[in-house]
Amino acid sequence: MAQRQDASTGEIVEDKAIDSAAGKDKDGKPTMQVKVYSPHKIYFDNAATSISGEDATGPFDILAHHHNFIALLKPCELNIRAEGADSHVKISGGIMHVKADRVTVFLDV
């Protein structure tokens, strides 16, 4: 079994399989469930292969099987790559939460 360093404690732990929302697209690429919404509108709610955004440290990408992650998003354009068509959502800021192949982006909060 693989080992990894726990980001919160720094301890070396066994990397166990997690309950995952991931699947695969028609090309066999791993996907994750992505939901981007504000209190008044849902901008995206579907499987995607990646999502790109920007926080105070700069631009970043999230792929399936990413470790748990939370970020305060700067004004930017979120780029969501999904089977069929890419989506682009221009935002003025928000919060992104990544856990177990589920990405949730809260806008206008």
Residue frames as qw, qx, qy, qz and C-alpha x, y, z in Angstrom:
[[0.000, 0.890, 0.457, 0.000, 0.00, 0.00, 0.00],
 [0.386, 0.562, -0.022, 0.731, 1.28, 3.47, -0.87],
 [0.412, -0.588, -0.407, 0.565, 2.18, 6.00, 1.79],
 [0.202, 0.712, 0.178, 0.649, 1.80, 9.75, 1.80],
 [0.254, -0.075, -0.458, 0.849, 2.42, 12.65, 4.15],
 [0.083, -0.766, -0.635, 0.052, -0.72, 14.04, 5.78],
 [0.246, 0.597, 0.098, 0.757, -0.93, 17.75, 4.92],
 [0.409, -0.793, -0.085, -0.444, -2.44, 18.78, 8.27],
 [0.777, -0.615, 0.133, 0.009, -0.26, 16.76, 10.68],
 [0.183, 0.774, -0.604, -0.059, 2.88, 16.02, 8.67],
 [0.639, -0.268, 0.712, -0.113, 2.68, 12.35, 9.64],
 [0.251, 0.253, -0.820, -0.449, 3.34, 9.53, 7.17],
 [0.653, 0.107, 0.529, -0.531, 0.08, 7.60, 6.70],
 [0.377, 0.144, 0.867, 0.293, -1.18, 4.74, 4.55],
 [0.300, 0.221, -0.259, -0.891, -2.95, 6.07, 1.44],
 [0.357, 0.263, 0.880, -0.171, -6.24, 4.18, 1.63],
 [0.023, 0.385, 0.664, 0.641, -8.86, 4.19, -1.09],
 [0.154, 0.225, 0.384, -0.882, -11.43, 6.91, -0.48],
 [0.372, 0.618, 0.682, -0.121, -15.10, 7.12, -1.28],
 [0.181, -0.271, 0.358, 0.875, -14.89, 8.93, -4.58],
 [0.518, 0.635, 0.322, -0.474, -17.31, 10.66, -6.91],
 [0.058, 0.565, -0.596, -0.567, -14.89, 10.12, -9.80],
 [0.846, 0.348, 0.392, -0.097, -15.74, 8.30, -12.97],
 [0.425, -0.210, 0.554, 0.684, -14.23, 8.30, -16.44],
 [0.455, 0.585, -0.053, -0.669, -15.16, 10.15, -19.61],
 [0.897, 0.398, 0.101, -0.164, -15.51, 8.45, -23.01],
 [0.533, 0.687, -0.465, 0.169, -11.74, 8.77, -23.59],
 [0.833, -0.180, -0.450, 0.265, -10.98, 7.08, -20.27],
 [0.197, 0.435, -0.351, 0.805, -9.83, 10.26, -18.51],
 [0.286, -0.410, -0.747, 0.439, -10.76, 10.38, -14.80],
 [0.134, -0.622, -0.266, -0.724, -13.52, 12.84, -13.95],
 [0.158, -0.205, -0.652, 0.713, -14.75, 14.58, -10.82],
 [0.041, -0.766, -0.631, -0.115, -18.08, 16.10, -9.91],
 [0.250, 0.000, -0.070, 0.966, -17.98, 19.92, -10.22],
 [0.061, -0.807, -0.584, -0.068, -20.65, 22.35, -9.03],
 [0.250, 0.025, -0.050, 0.967, -20.27, 26.12, -9.47],
 [0.163, -0.708, -0.622, -0.293, -23.11, 28.20, -8.06],
 [0.003, 0.236, -0.266, 0.935, -24.21, 31.41, -6.37],
 [0.247, 0.238, 0.709, -0.616, -27.25, 31.97, -4.15],
 [0.525, 0.506, 0.172, -0.662, -29.30, 32.78, -7.26],
 [0.723, 0.554, -0.277, -0.306, -27.90, 30.65, -10.08],
 [0.819, -0.221, 0.488, 0.207, -26.20, 27.34, -10.87],
 [0.258, 0.768, -0.416, -0.413, -23.45, 27.92, -13.46],
 [0.532, 0.363, -0.752, -0.140, -22.19, 24.35, -13.79],
 [0.660, -0.294, 0.572, -0.389, -23.18, 21.03, -12.21],
 [0.921, 0.331, -0.139, -0.153, -21.71, 18.00, -13.97],
 [0.868, -0.242, 0.228, 0.370, -18.67, 15.75, -14.33],
 [0.318, 0.917, -0.239, -0.012, -15.45, 17.40, -15.52],
 [0.889, 0.143, -0.205, 0.383, -11.86, 16.37, -16.16],
 [0.502, -0.090, -0.248, 0.823, -10.36, 19.60, -14.75],
 [0.071, -0.944, -0.308, -0.092, -11.10, 23.07, -13.43],
 [0.542, 0.157, -0.120, 0.817, -8.74, 26.06, -13.46],
 [0.216, -0.927, -0.291, -0.093, -8.94, 29.17, -11.32],
 [0.411, 0.490, -0.300, 0.708, -6.81, 31.76, -9.57],
 [0.567, -0.744, -0.321, 0.146, -6.14, 32.56, -5.91],
 [0.195, -0.961, 0.165, 0.109, -3.74, 34.94, -4.14],
 [0.576, -0.467, 0.563, 0.365, -0.73, 32.76, -5.05],
 [0.136, 0.405, -0.611, -0.666, -1.61, 32.60, -8.75],
 [0.757, 0.164, -0.308, -0.553, -3.36, 30.33, -11.26],
 [0.317, -0.252, 0.901, -0.157, -3.94, 26.65, -10.48],
 [0.620, 0.059, -0.589, -0.515, -5.59, 23.53, -11.89],
 [0.587, -0.186, 0.668, -0.417, -7.59, 20.82, -10.15],
 [0.502, 0.195, -0.754, -0.376, -7.71, 17.31, -11.63],
 [0.876, -0.296, -0.247, -0.290, -9.47, 14.16, -10.46],
 [0.864, -0.209, -0.337, 0.311, -7.91, 12.57, -7.33],
 [0.170, 0.633, -0.272, 0.705, -6.62, 15.95, -6.08],
 [0.367, -0.203, -0.709, 0.566, -5.94, 16.08, -2.35],
 [0.162, -0.824, -0.523, 0.147, -8.36, 18.00, -0.13],
 [0.350, 0.118, 0.115, 0.922, -8.05, 21.69, -0.93],
 [0.001, 0.863, 0.480, -0.158, -9.74, 24.99, -0.15],
 [0.409, 0.060, 0.164, 0.895, -9.01, 28.35, -1.82],
 [0.122, 0.771, 0.303, -0.546, -10.28, 31.90, -1.75],
 [0.575, 0.416, 0.491, 0.505, -10.68, 32.75, -5.43],
 [0.102, -0.435, 0.076, 0.891, -9.68, 36.09, -6.95],
 [0.584, 0.645, 0.113, -0.480, -11.60, 37.70, -9.79],
 [0.152, -0.352, 0.815, 0.434, -10.83, 35.47, -12.76],
 [0.742, 0.194, -0.305, -0.565, -12.39, 33.19, -15.31],
 [0.644, -0.207, 0.723, -0.140, -12.99, 29.61, -14.17],
 [0.509, 0.392, -0.617, -0.454, -12.25, 27.17, -16.98],
 [0.704, -0.103, 0.635, -0.301, -14.03, 23.85, -16.63],
 [0.320, 0.352, -0.762, -0.440, -13.08, 21.09, -19.05],
 [0.658, 0.076, 0.629, -0.407, -15.86, 18.55, -19.47],
 [0.368, 0.131, 0.844, 0.367, -16.80, 15.94, -22.01],
 [0.280, 0.734, 0.604, 0.131, -18.54, 17.59, -24.91],
 [0.194, 0.821, 0.096, 0.528, -17.80, 21.25, -24.22],
 [0.440, -0.059, -0.427, 0.788, -15.67, 23.46, -22.02],
 [0.203, -0.877, -0.420, -0.117, -17.33, 26.03, -19.78],
 [0.378, 0.211, -0.209, 0.877, -15.98, 29.45, -18.87],
 [0.334, -0.817, -0.468, -0.031, -17.43, 31.34, -15.91],
 [0.257, 0.506, -0.212, 0.795, -16.19, 34.87, -15.22],
 [0.566, -0.631, -0.510, 0.146, -16.25, 35.46, -11.45],
 [0.023, -0.845, 0.169, -0.507, -15.64, 38.36, -9.10],
 [0.056, -0.455, 0.761, -0.459, -14.44, 36.01, -6.35],
 [0.862, -0.214, -0.219, -0.403, -15.55, 32.98, -4.40],
 [0.476, -0.496, 0.702, -0.186, -14.55, 29.93, -2.37],
 [0.738, 0.271, -0.566, -0.250, -13.47, 26.59, -3.87],
 [0.617, -0.404, 0.614, -0.283, -13.64, 23.38, -1.83],
 [0.654, 0.343, -0.637, -0.221, -12.18, 20.09, -3.12],
 [0.444, -0.330, 0.763, -0.336, -12.74, 16.79, -1.33],
 [0.542, 0.078, 0.836, -0.040, -13.03, 13.19, -2.58],
 [0.209, 0.152, 0.710, 0.655, -13.35, 14.14, -6.27],
 [0.012, 0.825, 0.560, 0.074, -16.06, 16.68, -5.59],
 [0.304, 0.030, -0.012, 0.952, -15.32, 20.32, -6.37],
 [0.060, -0.823, -0.564, 0.039, -17.72, 22.93, -5.03],
 [0.291, 0.138, 0.020, 0.946, -17.33, 26.61, -5.92],
 [0.092, -0.779, -0.561, 0.264, -19.44, 29.11, -3.96],
 [0.300, 0.347, 0.198, 0.866, -19.75, 32.49, -5.68],
 [0.215, -0.599, -0.151, -0.757, -21.03, 35.84, -4.39],
 [0.701, -0.554, -0.439, 0.096, -20.49, 34.98, -0.73]]
